[in-house]
């Protein structure tokens, strides 16, 4: 599938958004449009070369690739991504929005919508049919976001964290805090447990604060085990990042957990994200449980 880049003197940044129906593709497309991308949803793959070879456009592109389109092929889309990745005229990112099967079934049940690939059958049949069509796209994705436990506002925030201000040719890092009570984030590449640190929850004056507050951070970092843990964690992550980048990975998600996802993991995630950013890495940060509680930063 020949593709000639538009000759406007600049690298064209293209985000291809795909994943199962119900995982949040439309939300992602709208968010990318809101932050400055020119968005086109449900674009047939056969029209992609014509679009990318046409007259130059002023904005970068966000393209929704839907498995429901008649000419959709995971193999062809992967071929397009590989061609664009080798071409200096494009900076291509394949964004895959994933979601657990049971969550997709629940979402279709709640909205009472029929699955587009199984209009006269159960949603589960359509979900599995679509999964077969998507093939190896999940494994090929540059950025994988699992939306199973992510409401739309959190997905919008996550998309903005990744793409606000454009894309980077370097590996992008996401540092997240979470509560073990709610389960490990599905998209995590590495998970570290912070529950061995002294717990601010048992300090009455700190209980209603969180790791974004200075008194909580001071309490956590005062633990005699903190400095060694932080130093080793920072060294481990910074030693692995170049290796992941050499393997062609463009994103890496580190999840730090504690009991409630409010104090220790938030404090460590903030400190580690700041240290990595000071090292020159592109870092986004997410505090899953604080987002759910809609607590404003201090």
N, C-alpha and C positions, 0 to 999 in steps of 0.2 A: 504494500500500500504506500505509494510514493507521496511524500509530504514535503513541500518547499516552504521554508519559513518566510514570513512577510518581511520585506526589506525596508524597515524603518530605522535601522541603525541601533536598535535596542533588542535585548533578549525578551522574547515573549514568554510571560509566565502563565502557565495553563494548569488549572486544578481540575482533574477529572474526578467527579463525585459519583460513587456507586455504592451498592449494598442492597440488602433485601428490602422490599416494600414494608414500610412501617418502622424502619430503623431510624428515620429522621433525615432522609436525603433532602426533602423539600426545605426543612428548617435550615440545613447546612447551606443550601443554595441561596436562600434568602439572606442569611447572615453574611455570606461572602459578597453578595450584591450590596448589602448595607455598608460594608467596609471598603467598597470601591471597585470591586470586580464587575466586569460585564458578565451577566449570568444568562445562560441558556439551558433550559431543562428539557429532558426527554429528547436529546439530540440523537438521531440515527447515526450509527458508526459510519455508514456509507457517505454521510455528508461532512464528516469531520475533516478529511483532507482538503475538501473544497473551502471550508471555512478557514482553515489555518493557512491556506495558500492564497487567500483572497486579499483584498486591499487592507492595508495596515489599519489597526484599530487603536484608539487612544488609551484604552484601559486593558489590564490583564483579564484573562478569561476564566470563568468558573463554569464547567460544563457538566450537567447531570446526565449520566449514562444509565438508562433504565433497561433492566433485563426483560421488560415487557415489550420492548420494541421488536418489530418483526425481524430485523437484520442483526439483532444483538448476538454477539459471540464473545465469550471470555477470551478465547485464544486470539481473536483479531484485536481486541482491545489491548491485551498484553503486548502484542506485536507493535501496535501504535505507540504505546508508552515506551517501549524499548527503542523504537526508531527516534522518537522525540528526545529521549534521554541522551542519545548519542549525538544529537544535532546541537551545535552551539547556538543555533537560533532560537531554541526553546529551553525553558526551565519547567519541566513537567513534574507534577506531583499527583500521584494516584491516592485519593482519599477514600477509604473504605469504612462505611458505617455498619457495624455489626450489631447483632442483638440475639439474645438467647431465644430459642424456638418457643419455649413456654410463654415468654414475655410477648412475643409477636402474636401468638394465639390469643392471649389476654387482651392485647390492644385491639385486635380485630373484633373480639367479642364485645368490648366496651363501646366501640364506635358503630357496631352492627354493620360494618362494611363487608362486602364480599371481596375475597382475594382476587386480583385481576387475572391471575393464572388459573383460577379454579372458581369461576363464577357460579357454577352449579354444584360445587362440591364443598367440602369443609375447608376452612382456612388453612388447616394443617397440611392438607394435600397440596395446596397452592404454595405454601411456604417451602415445603420440601422440593417441589418442582422447580421453584425459583433458585433454591440452593444449588441444585444440580446445574442450572444454567450459569450461575456465577462462577462455577469451577474454581480455578486457582487464583482468582483475583485477590482473595483475602491474603494469601501467602505473598503475593507480589506487591501488596499495598505499601506505599511509602509512609502513610500515616493511617493507623488503625484505631478507631474510636468505638468502643463498645458502649452502646446507649441503653443497655438493659436496666440499669439503675439510675438513669440520667433523664430528668424531665427536660422539656424544651428549653427553658431558660438556662439551665446548666450546659446544655449542648451548645447553645449560642455563645456562651461565655468561653467554652473550650475551643470552639472554632475561632473565635476572635483572638484567643491566646496564641493559637498556632499561626494565624495568617495576618493579624493586624500589622500594617506597615509593609506588607509584601512578604515574599518568601526568601529564604536564605539558602545559599549553596552548601552551608555547613549542616552538620547533624544538629537537630533541635532536641532539646531536653525538656521533659515535663516532670516536675517534682510534685508529688501529691501526698496529702495526709489523709488518713482514713481511720475508721473504727473497726476493730475486729468483730464487734458485735453485729455489724452490718455486712461483713464479708470483705474479702480482698478484692480490690478493683480488677475487673476482668482483663483490662488492657495493659496491666503492669508487666514490664520486662524484668524488673527486680523488686523484691519485697524485703524490707528490713523491719524488725520488731523493736519498738522503743519502750516496751512495757517494763523493762528492767530498771528504767530510770525512776527516780523519786516522783511520786504522783502528786501534782498540785491539787487534785480533787480532794485530798484529805486535809487541805488547809482551808478553813472556813472563809478566810479573806480572799482566797484565790479561786474558789470553786466556781463562781459565776463568771469568771473571766475566761479568756482563752489564750492560746499561744501567740496571738498578735499583740497582747498586752505586755509591756515591759516587765511588770512584777512576775508574771508567769515565766517569761523567758529567763529572767534572772534566777528564779528558783530552779528551773530545769538545768540550766548550764552550771549551777553551783554543785550539782551532783558530782562526787569525786570520780565517777566512771564516765562522765560526759566527754571530757576532753579527748581521752583515748579513743572512745567510740567515734566521735566526730572526725578526728584526724584519720583514723583507719577507713571510715566510710568515704571521706573525701578522696583519699588516695586510691581506694578501690574504684570508685566511679571514674575519676580522671584517667586512670590507667586503662579502663575498659572502653571508654568513649572512642579513642582513635581506632581501636580494633573493630568496633562496630561500624564505624564510618568506612573503614577500608573494605568491609564486607558488603558495602552498598546500602547499609541501613541509614535512613535519613531522620529517624526519630527514636528516642529512647525514653521510656517512662519508668521512673523510680517511685515506688510507693512506700511510705513510712507509716506504720500503724501503731496505735496504742489502744487502750480499752475503749475510750469514748470518742477518740478522734478530735479532741478539743484542746488538750493542753500539750502533752509531750510531743506527739507526732507533728503538730502544727509548729511548735517551736523549732524542732530539728529541721523540718522542711524549709522553713523560712531562712534559717541560718545557712543551710546547705545550698539553697537556690541562690542566695546572695553571693556565696563563695564561688559558685560555678560561674555566675554572671561576671564576677570580677576577673575570672580566668579567661573571659572573652567568649563564653558559650552563649548561644541563644537559649534562654530558659523561660518556660512558662510555669506557673505555679497554681495549684488547685487544692483547696481544702474542702473535701467532699462534705463532711458533716457540718461545717460552718455554713456552707452554701445552703444546705438543707434547712438550717435554722434561720437563714436570712439575717445573720448577724452582721452589722456594718463594721468595717475596720475602724479601729480607734483613731 
